[in-house]
Amino acid sequence: MRHAELRKSIGFIAATSLVIGTVIGSGIFVKPGVVIAAAGDSTMALWAWIIGGIITLASGLTIAEMSVKIPKTGGLYVYVEKVYGKFWGFLCGWVQTIIYGPAVIGALGLYFGSLFAGVFGFSKQTETWIGILAVLFLALINMLGTQYGGAVQSLLTLAKLLPIFLIIVFGMFQGDVPVFGMKSESSQAISMGAAVLATLWAYDGWMNVGFVAGEMKNPAKTLPKAIITGIVIVMLCYLAVNIALLHVLPASKIVELGPNAAKEAAALLFGGVGGKMVAIGILISIFGCLNGKILTFPRMPFAMAEDRLFPGARFFSRVHPTFHTPVQATVLQAAIAVAMMLMTSPDRLTDIAIFSVFSFYGLAFYAVFLLRKNQKPDHSLYKVPLYPVTPIVAIAGALYIIGSTVIHQPLDAFLSVLITLSGIPVYWSLTTKQKDKTAKQAS
């Protein structure tokens, strides 16, 4: 089915809910300590969350114009391919398949394992294995049928908002710890770049609403309104949660507790039983986010394989005859994710994921300038507000994140670039085979 034939049934409320639902996952619960440690104190940490939100808002508003002009399934991969050609489109899809998607899944699995072990009293040695089991279980559920993965997602979407609401309301009114100017007491070097990078993991997922631009009733109006409203709501939620946590726990304690800070704050606010219930709500949020990623990310290698732009294209483009799901592509993503989980930490995986994808976000942001130059203006379509300031802010944000990672985490940046470059000989090999096959058929 072509995108133009899809039913236009998504309105403003549904689109805004999609933005909020795909963004809020693990980051707000597991990153506050990382952000405070990198920023140096609580005030600068809050500024990092604001800067990350501004970068995200500028990015979302810029991509919204791309989504309206290229309303096709595939998101970033399609935007880059349409503007820059097949080679850059392939590299974008390659990075999302080999680095970004598995790193996101792996990080979420490890965060889930860490919190699950903490809530239910399992030893630290079991955390990784609990995370791996969660990834494999959800991969199996989504291979059995999209309707099962979708049902799990629907059940968990509302549940993720409950712990956020409770921590904000009770933390604001019951806490008595000073919020501003509190030192992290961390030994790590202060880096606002690293702090903002950590917040962008929590904001990641906003681009997913662009996947359904062609199914909106009036994308020219609905899409930008949904992106602005959704991201602003998420920004306010994130700031409120951080202020509430800092009002309950000292900044240095949040750094010390790491991903378990929200669980500890809940225990102080609601007692043992109430705290455990909120902690279970946090687990549900992460589990739901993980399910959403496992549901959607395999569609990238599947789409590339259908275009014959992926190794083993015939194998990975298969749909299971009974379950009607891309089983092989799902297994591929889960297998790479598990390998990553066994090799490194979740915080490192999130940094690698954000660095790798922002390199191509930057290309997509700049593409707005190219499209405006090469296409006739259509005043009926959405245009990014405050042009060219907004896309320049988005591009500057992408360059800031890339530069900061190169300076402060050169090994992670080097590995991401190396894996990206490994796609070049793969692309040459695939396109050479296609040309040879075409030449044989012509002769």
Protein Blocks (a to p, Z undefined) as FASTA:
>chain_A
ZZklpccfbcfklmmmmmmmmmpmmlmmmmmmmmmmmnopaklmmmmmmmmmmmmmmmmm
mmmmmmmmmccehijmmmmmmmnojklmmmmmmmmmmmmmmmmmmmmmmmmmmmmmmmno
pafklmmmmmmmmmmmmmmmmmnomklmmmmmmmmmmmmmmmmmmmmmmmmmmpccdfbh
pafkiabdcdfklmmmmmmmmmgojlmmmmmmmmcfblmlmmmmmmmmmmmmmmmmmmmm
mmmmmmmpcfklmmmnmmmlmmmmmmmmnojmlmmmmmmmmmmmmmmmmmmmmmmmmmmm
mmmmmnopaghklmmmpccfklopafklmmmmmmmmmmmmmmmcfklmmmmmmmmmmmmm
mmmmmmmmmmmmmpccdfkbccdehiaklmmmmmmmmmmmmmmmmmmmmmlmmmmmmmmm
mmmmmmmmmmmmmmmmmmmmmZZ
